Amino acid sequence: MQYLPLFVKLTDKAVLIVGGGSVALRKAGTLLSAGARLTVVAPDFATEFLQWQQQGKAELIQGYFQPALLDGKLLVIAATDNDLVNAQVYDAASARNMLVNTVDDQPKCGFIFPSIIDRSPIVIAISSFGTAPVLARRLREKLEALLPQHLGPLAELVGRFRDNVKAKITGFAARRQFWETVFNSDVVRDVQANRLPQAEQKLTALLAEPQSLAGEVYIVGTGPGDPELLTLKALQLMQQADVVVYDYLVSPEIMELVRRDAERLCVGKKAGAHSVAQQDTNQLLIDLALSGKKVCRLKGGDPFIFGRGGEEIQALLPHNIAFQVVPGVTAAAGCAAYAGIPLTHRDYAQSVQFVTGHCRPDGSEPDWHSMSRTNQTLVIYMGLMKAAHIQQQLISAGRSSAVPVAIIENGTRREQRIITGTLSQLADLVTQHDVSSPALLVIGEVVSLQQDLHWFGQRAQAAVFAQPLTHIA
Ligand code: SAH
C-alpha cells in the first residue's frame, strides 16, 4: 500500500493553501466541508475565496509564499500553476516534516485527496494513487449508485443508540448479533422511507426485548470457484457469520470475501489427503450452533449436488437448530458455461445426467446402460481416479468410443484447463495431461460444439480474469 487511508479530524485545524485559482478552489471547498481553518496565499484570488473571507471561513494573504507561513499549520496544499513555486512549498514543508499535497504532481505528495462518497457519518474514500484515475472514478460511480442515500441517517440513528446498547448487552458477539438483527429489521425500511420517529420506536422496542442467543447454520453453495458466480444471498450470509466452516473446493478468492473477523475452520483437504470425517463435521456444526454462533457452512458448487448438504441438515434436525440453504452454481453448469459446452442442445442432447465417479457404499456398479444412451450428456463429478473404468464400462455398455469428451480442470477459475478428445482416449488424456482435482468429465455429442463455441468461453473467462484459457485439442 503506497498510501495509508486515514480519516483526519480537521475541525478548526489550520491548513495552508498556496494558490488562489480554480484548482486551489476545489481543494479549499473539500477542506472547508471538513471544518478546516484556511489560510490562502496568492497574488490573486478567485471570487469564491473573497466570499469565504467575508464569511470568516478563510484568511487571505495577497502575496507570495514564505516558509514562515507554515508555522502552526497541520497540512499544506501547493496548488499554483508554477512548478517552481510548488517545489519550493514542497521542500520547505518537507524540511519541517509536514504533510504536503502538490496538485497534479504525485511524487511531491505526502498525502493525497481521495475520491469521496459522502453518506455522513458513513464516508468512503477511493484512490488509485494516481495510477488509474478513470478506473477509480468508475468505481466511485458504481458505489455511489449502490449505496442508498438513507445510509447516512441510518448510521446517525444507530450511533445515538450505541451507548445504550453497550450498557444493556454485554459481550461483543451478542452486540454484533443485536445490530445484525436491527439491520435486517423494519428499522431500515422506516429510515429508507424517511419515517425516522417510527424507526427510533422500533429500535427502542428491539432493545427492550430479551436477546436470544440462538445459533443458526447457513449451508451455502459458493459455485465452482469464480467469486463472481456467488449469489448475493451467499455473500450476505458470509458477511454475517461468526464462524465459517469450509472445505478445499472453496476458492481462496471466495474466502477473501468472508467477514474479516469471522473465525475460519477448514474441514476438508484434497482427495487422498487427510480430511475431517463427515460425522465430525456434523458434530462441529451442531456444537458451534448450540453455543449460539451463526455458522456459515461454505461448500463448493451447490450444497445439494454431491455436497452432502442433506446429511448436515439431517444432523441438525434433532437439535432444533435453525438453518438456511443457499443454492450455488454447480460445477457442471459453471464449467460447461465457461468451456463453451451447452449441456443440452436440440440437435445433440435431449437430456443430461450428473453422476459421481465415486464407488457406491455397497461396491455395486451403477447403471452403465442408462449412462450410455446416445444424445445424452453425461457429467461425471469426482471421476478422475476412475477414468479408465468409466471409459471401459461406457464402451462395453454401447457408448461409441468416438463420442467426444472434455475434461475440465479448475473450471471457472484462473487456472481453468479444457482437454478434449474421444471416449477411447479418456484415461490416456487424464494421465498425459497430468490432470488434477477438481476436474469434471463431460461425455457426449455436445462436446463437439466446444470447438465452435469456445470463443465464448474464452471471452467470458477473459472478461473475468484477463487471461486466456489453455485449450488442448
Ligand atoms: N457440490 C459440488 C460438487 C462437490 S463434489 C458442486 O455442486 O459442484 C467435488 C467434485 O466436483 C470434484 O471432484 C469435481 O469433479 C467437481 N468440481 C467442483 N468444482 C470444480 C471445478 N471448479 N472444476 C472442475 N470440477 C469441479
Residues whose N, C-alpha, C, O or C-beta is under 5 A from the ligand:
A	BS01	SAH	P224 G225 G300 G301 D302 P303 I305 F306 G307 V329 T330 A331 I380 Y381 M382 G383 I408 E409 N410 G411 P438 A439 L440
